[in-house]
Amino acid sequence: MTNIPGVAIIGAGMAGISCARTLVQAGVSVQLVDKGRGIGGRMATRRVTLDGCDLTFDHGAQYLRPTRDDFAQVLHHAGARGWESDTALVGMPGMSRLARNLAGELPISQQVEINAITQDGGLWHLAGPAGQLQARRVVLTIPAPQALALLGRAHPLAAALADVRMAPCLTLMAAFPPDSPRPFSHRLAPDHPLAWIAQDSSKPGRSAAAVTWVAQAAPEFSATHLERTAEEIETIMRPLLCDVIGAKGEGALYARAHRWRYAQTSQPLGQPFLCDADGALYVGGDWCLGAQAQDAWQSGQAIAQDILARQNAV
Ligand SMILES: Cc1cc2nc3c(=O)[nH]c(=O)nc-3n(C[C@H](O)[C@H](O)[C@H](O)COP(=O)(O)OP(=O)(O)OC[C@H]3O[C@@H](n4cnc5c(N)ncnc54)[C@H](O)[C@@H]3O)c2cc1C
């Protein structure tokens, strides 16, 4: 890459996108990189084609309930639609579309994992299996434990990162024929192993070719079974789901499990971001402020504002 971007952002989830949008609007050159195949991180949608029909499963964030006007406005502009109420917003045909719409034309290199960052002569060098990138500033918008692994335990920000706690979540995606039971559109039962179950096909803009469900296991259940294979997790979770919704397990058209190792913050940092002494390295994400996409968005905004304030002060 010949042009060195002003800011390299590692992580194209809601925090990275939020930060990049504000910087680009202010004229700062930005390069986002993400190890994933899609954009949006935990704002994730799995697409499956069954007998020629496209099905979608929101296997990460289920819906967004913005409490801040600026975030609500941004979501409406990105095409968010109400699910069951005007306050629970979803993307169509899936949550990842919202992230993609929010990212717009931002420069994002996908499937680029960064596993080493070093600073030398006023420049950051980011390296990974896909190659190298240089930038004047670096923003990490990745889960706190992954930021800690990247920076190392000797880094001055390590102690603060180590205090953050993020819980895992095992998720089951399952599809049943259109005439199968639909006892509810969603169910929150914190004491059940499947603490959250959503009838994904009841969200607006989804295919009517199947009844699709997303079940998310409670934190304790998820931690207990975290190291099992995806097949084992599916085998354990599928009967639990069928029992709750009154469906026959063998009648499932599709069933897959997904493992989120760092799903939701259980102990946040308590401030919108971390930054080194000279404002050259920032670390942010939902875990700074809470466990929701709005927290990620706010963290990204705060980082961008801080970078712009420092630039204007020079
Ligand atoms: C199962 C589940 C259910 C949820 N339900 C809701 C909900 O209903 N409502 C709600 O508001 N929120 C919900 N959340 C939380 C919400 O998804 C997150 O708060 C938000 O998406 C986090 O955004 P982020 O940008 O901070 O991090 P992420 O979305 O995690 O983005 C980080 C990105 O960094 C990339 N990355 C990581 N390491 C590297 C690396 N070394 N190199 C390159 N790229 C890297 C990842 O691929 C990822 O795309 C849920 C989350 C999960 C997992």
The ligand as an ORCA input file, in Angstrom:
! r2SCAN-3c Opt
* xyz 0 1
  C     -25.293    -13.808     20.694
  C     -25.301    -12.313     20.821
  C     -26.502    -11.638     21.013
  C     -26.530    -10.244     21.105
  N     -27.719     -9.592     21.204
  C     -27.745     -8.230     21.148
  C     -28.977     -7.535     21.060
  O     -30.042     -8.142     20.977
  N     -28.941     -6.168     21.012
  C     -27.761     -5.476     21.045
  O     -27.776     -4.248     20.974
  N     -26.573     -6.116     21.113
  C     -26.550     -7.466     21.157
  N     -25.351     -8.140     21.169
  C     -24.117     -7.349     21.301
  C     -23.722     -6.660     20.005
  O     -23.678     -7.600     18.963
  C     -22.361     -6.034     20.239
  O     -22.466     -5.136     21.328
  C     -21.789     -5.240     19.069
  O     -22.107     -5.831     17.836
  C     -20.275     -5.160     19.272
  O     -19.677     -4.368     18.271
  P     -18.100     -4.121     18.314
  O     -17.769     -3.329     17.116
  O     -17.717     -3.579     19.638
  O     -17.420     -5.563     18.253
  P     -17.566     -6.796     17.132
  O     -18.911     -6.724     16.568
  O     -17.128     -7.962     17.893
  O     -16.515     -6.366     16.041
  C     -15.149     -6.686     16.157
  C     -14.622     -7.055     14.791
  O     -13.204     -7.206     14.889
  C     -12.796     -8.259     14.063
  N     -11.505     -8.713     14.590
  C     -11.251     -9.222     15.810
  N      -9.932     -9.470     15.948
  C      -9.349     -9.105     14.782
  C      -8.005     -9.125     14.304
  N      -6.986     -9.551     15.067
  N      -7.744     -8.702     13.031
  C      -8.759     -8.262     12.235
  N     -10.063     -8.219     12.643
  C     -10.344     -8.630     13.904
  C     -13.919     -9.282     14.149
  O     -13.946    -10.111     12.999
  C     -15.154     -8.374     14.257
  O     -15.758     -8.162     12.994
  C     -25.308     -9.522     21.038
  C     -24.111    -10.202     20.821
  C     -24.103    -11.583     20.699
  C     -22.819    -12.282     20.403
*
